[in-house]
Amino acid sequence: MKPKRKVPEIVLRNGKPAAVIVDIEEYEEMLERLEDAEHLRVLKAMRKKPLEFRTLEDFLGEYSPSV
């Protein structure tokens, strides 16, 4: 059974919400979801473009390893 999540705490500044304190695990999960969403956005954009193919020789001619 998963442990119960802590309720986020809202930090007020001059009576208005200024920040939120969340459990570190919840924060890391949020970052993962944002990263996944960004990857999906990039994939959708890539699918709208026509595919371009190069020969292996062309690729190797342009390839310069950074190691």
N, CA and C atoms as a LAMMPS dump frame, in Angstrom:
ITEM: TIMESTEP
0
ITEM: NUMBER OF ATOMS
201
ITEM: BOX BOUNDS ff ff ff
-5.0000000000000000e+02 5.0000000000000000e+02
-5.0000000000000000e+02 5.0000000000000000e+02
-5.0000000000000000e+02 5.0000000000000000e+02
ITEM: ATOMS id mol type element x y z
1 1 1 N 0.843 -1.179 0
2 1 2 C 0 0 0
3 1 3 C 0.889 1.243 0
4 2 1 N 0.542 2.206 -0.867
5 2 2 C 1.305 3.443 -0.963
6 2 3 C 1.05 4.316 0.257
7 3 1 N 2.11 4.971 0.742
8 3 2 C 1.884 5.906 1.848
9 3 3 C 1.05 7.096 1.377
10 4 1 N 0.274 7.626 2.276
11 4 2 C -0.587 8.763 1.948
12 4 3 C 0.267 9.98 1.595
13 5 1 N -0.125 10.68 0.547
14 5 2 C 0.616 11.877 0.147
15 5 3 C 0.348 13.007 1.111
16 6 1 N 1.393 13.8 1.282
17 6 2 C 1.234 14.976 2.121
18 6 3 C 0.497 16.044 1.328
19 7 1 N -0.284 16.812 2.011
20 7 2 C -1.027 17.892 1.369
21 7 3 C -0.052 19.032 1.076
22 8 1 N -0.063 19.568 -0.155
23 8 2 C 0.815 20.7 -0.456
24 8 3 C 0.509 21.882 0.466
25 9 1 N 1.559 22.599 0.831
26 9 2 C 1.39 23.781 1.672
27 9 3 C 1.592 25.027 0.817
28 10 1 N 0.705 25.971 0.97
29 10 2 C 0.786 27.218 0.21
30 10 3 C 1.42 28.286 1.085
31 11 1 N 2.441 28.932 0.537
32 11 2 C 3.144 29.999 1.246
33 11 3 C 2.545 31.323 0.78
34 12 1 N 2.146 32.137 1.732
35 12 2 C 1.537 33.43 1.407
36 12 3 C 2.552 34.556 1.583
37 13 1 N 2.452 35.533 0.713
38 13 2 C 3.251 36.744 0.837
39 13 3 C 2.282 37.905 0.664
40 14 1 N 2.195 38.726 1.678
41 14 2 C 1.234 39.836 1.684
42 14 3 C -0.194 39.321 1.481
43 15 1 N -0.471 38.166 2.067
44 15 2 C -1.812 37.612 2.008
45 15 3 C -2.162 36.932 0.692
46 16 1 N -1.199 36.818 -0.237
47 16 2 C -1.467 36.202 -1.54
48 16 3 C -0.554 34.993 -1.724
49 17 1 N -1.04 33.952 -2.396
50 17 2 C -0.208 32.773 -2.641
51 17 3 C 1.056 33.151 -3.414
52 18 1 N 2.222 32.714 -2.906
53 18 2 C 3.486 33.043 -3.555
54 18 3 C 4.285 31.788 -3.918
55 19 1 N 4.07 30.688 -3.218
56 19 2 C 4.818 29.459 -3.479
57 19 3 C 4.044 28.279 -2.908
58 20 1 N 4.451 27.079 -3.343
59 20 2 C 3.827 25.86 -2.849
60 20 3 C 4.933 24.906 -2.416
61 21 1 N 4.773 24.301 -1.264
62 21 2 C 5.709 23.291 -0.776
63 21 3 C 5.039 21.933 -0.974
64 22 1 N 5.73 21.062 -1.761
65 22 2 C 5.197 19.722 -2.02
66 22 3 C 6.22 18.686 -1.594
67 23 1 N 5.756 17.487 -1.364
68 23 2 C 6.608 16.353 -1.038
69 23 3 C 7.581 16.128 -2.193
70 24 1 N 8.841 15.791 -1.896
71 24 2 C 9.87 15.631 -2.924
72 24 3 C 9.498 14.565 -3.949
73 25 1 N 8.881 13.474 -3.514
74 25 2 C 8.474 12.426 -4.454
75 25 3 C 7.419 12.932 -5.417
76 26 1 N 6.483 13.707 -4.908
77 26 2 C 5.448 14.282 -5.765
78 26 3 C 6.074 15.259 -6.762
79 27 1 N 7.031 16.05 -6.303
80 27 2 C 7.732 17 -7.171
81 27 3 C 8.462 16.259 -8.295
82 28 1 N 9.161 15.167 -7.961
83 28 2 C 9.882 14.392 -8.966
84 28 3 C 8.923 13.775 -9.978
85 29 1 N 7.769 13.299 -9.507
86 29 2 C 6.753 12.76 -10.417
87 29 3 C 6.227 13.844 -11.347
88 30 1 N 6.041 15.044 -10.831
89 30 2 C 5.585 16.16 -11.66
90 30 3 C 6.608 16.461 -12.753
91 31 1 N 7.888 16.456 -12.397
92 31 2 C 8.94 16.703 -13.384
93 31 3 C 8.941 15.629 -14.471
94 32 1 N 8.757 14.382 -14.077
95 32 2 C 8.698 13.284 -15.044
96 32 3 C 7.529 13.463 -16.004
97 33 1 N 6.367 13.826 -15.459
98 33 2 C 5.185 14.029 -16.314
99 33 3 C 5.411 15.191 -17.283
100 34 1 N 6.055 16.255 -16.83
101 34 2 C 6.359 17.38 -17.718
102 34 3 C 7.314 16.959 -18.822
103 35 1 N 8.307 16.177 -18.466
104 35 2 C 9.272 15.691 -19.46
105 35 3 C 8.574 14.797 -20.48
106 36 1 N 7.703 13.906 -20.008
107 36 2 C 6.95 13.039 -20.918
108 36 3 C 6.081 13.868 -21.856
109 37 1 N 5.42 14.881 -21.329
110 37 2 C 4.564 15.737 -22.15
111 37 3 C 5.384 16.463 -23.209
112 38 1 N 6.583 16.913 -22.847
113 38 2 C 7.456 17.586 -23.811
114 38 3 C 7.888 16.62 -24.906
115 39 1 N 8.21 15.385 -24.529
116 39 2 C 8.596 14.393 -25.532
117 39 3 C 7.439 14.126 -26.496
118 40 1 N 6.227 14.031 -25.978
119 40 2 C 5.068 13.812 -26.844
120 40 3 C 4.852 14.985 -27.791
121 41 1 N 5.06 16.199 -27.29
122 41 2 C 4.899 17.389 -28.135
123 41 3 C 5.919 17.367 -29.274
124 42 1 N 7.157 17.012 -28.975
125 42 2 C 8.203 16.953 -29.995
126 42 3 C 7.879 15.866 -31.02
127 43 1 N 7.429 14.694 -30.556
128 43 2 C 7.074 13.615 -31.483
129 43 3 C 5.935 14.015 -32.41
130 44 1 N 4.914 14.677 -31.867
131 44 2 C 3.8 15.123 -32.709
132 44 3 C 4.28 16.094 -33.775
133 45 1 N 5.179 17.013 -33.402
134 45 2 C 5.721 17.972 -34.368
135 45 3 C 6.543 17.247 -35.432
136 46 1 N 7.304 16.253 -35.021
137 46 2 C 8.126 15.504 -35.972
138 46 3 C 7.257 14.74 -36.969
139 47 1 N 6.134 14.221 -36.501
140 47 2 C 5.26 13.438 -37.379
141 47 3 C 4.594 14.299 -38.448
142 48 1 N 4.504 15.588 -38.222
143 48 2 C 3.879 16.485 -39.207
144 48 3 C 4.83 16.789 -40.361
145 49 1 N 6.138 16.596 -40.151
146 49 2 C 7.127 16.877 -41.184
147 49 3 C 7.318 15.64 -42.057
148 50 1 N 7.629 15.852 -43.331
149 50 2 C 7.896 14.691 -44.181
150 50 3 C 9.199 14.007 -43.762
151 51 1 N 9.243 12.713 -43.959
152 51 2 C 10.45 11.962 -43.616
153 51 3 C 11.556 12.271 -44.614
154 52 1 N 12.761 12.377 -44.116
155 52 2 C 13.92 12.582 -44.982
156 52 3 C 14.92 11.467 -44.703
157 53 1 N 15.419 10.869 -45.76
158 53 2 C 16.367 9.778 -45.617
159 53 3 C 17.71 10.187 -46.201
160 54 1 N 18.785 9.683 -45.57
161 54 2 C 20.133 9.893 -46.08
162 54 3 C 20.822 8.541 -46.173
163 55 1 N 21.78 8.466 -47.033
164 55 2 C 22.548 7.23 -47.105
165 55 3 C 23.506 7.193 -45.925
166 56 1 N 23.96 5.996 -45.596
167 56 2 C 24.916 5.837 -44.51
168 56 3 C 26.192 6.626 -44.811
169 57 1 N 26.616 6.612 -46.06
170 57 2 C 27.825 7.336 -46.447
171 57 3 C 27.67 8.839 -46.201
172 58 1 N 26.499 9.404 -46.526
173 58 2 C 26.261 10.829 -46.285
174 58 3 C 26.282 11.141 -44.795
175 59 1 N 25.639 10.279 -44.022
176 59 2 C 25.619 10.485 -42.582
177 59 3 C 27.033 10.446 -41.995
178 60 1 N 27.781 9.418 -42.369
179 60 2 C 29.142 9.281 -41.836
180 60 3 C 30.046 10.425 -42.281
181 61 1 N 29.781 10.964 -43.467
182 61 2 C 30.566 12.108 -43.944
183 61 3 C 30.327 13.349 -43.101
184 62 1 N 29.126 13.495 -42.519
185 62 2 C 28.789 14.663 -41.698
186 62 3 C 29.025 14.413 -40.215
187 63 1 N 29.149 13.155 -39.841
188 63 2 C 29.251 12.771 -38.424
189 63 3 C 30.64 13.042 -37.884
190 64 1 N 30.683 13.747 -36.763
191 64 2 C 31.972 13.948 -36.091
192 64 3 C 31.751 13.731 -34.592
193 65 1 N 32.193 12.577 -34.086
194 65 2 C 31.98 12.261 -32.667
195 65 3 C 32.654 13.291 -31.761
196 66 1 N 32.019 13.558 -30.624
197 66 2 C 32.546 14.556 -29.697
198 66 3 C 33.419 13.941 -28.618
199 67 1 N 33.693 12.663 -28.728
200 67 2 C 34.496 11.977 -27.696
201 67 3 C 35.962 12.087 -28.017
